């Protein structure tokens, strides 16, 4: 049974199957948490105060920036923290990423 109070829902995978080969993105984490809470894209959109297409764009990665107020509502609705949503389960930036100049 899925415990919806857990902040870090993980993607299920078959033990006998292959491990996921792609790195999880923030959009993936939004989708995983939304599904773990039993929400449709429309329900999440209504709860956060955006359109369904905005949620779809977050999840598919076509939107790189989310307004701060919207992001804070998203964290509240998904019951997670910013570090998890941005950086993933390790909650730290990728140390191999090149710094911006």
C-alpha angles and dihedrals in degrees: 000000000000116000106215092194092070112102098210111053109186127214110256117236135180112257091216092046133074122287115246109274099202126078113249113251131205087258090055090051091049090052093045093050092044091052092044088058092049094244127145119219088256093052092049090047091052093047093049095039100243136107125275089244090058090056090047091051092049090051096047092045097240091125115063099180129050119190111254096240091050091046091053091050089048091054090050095048093045091043094228139115131253094245093057094046094047103035105020131230094331089058092211131102117261103269091208094059114111114247117244118248 
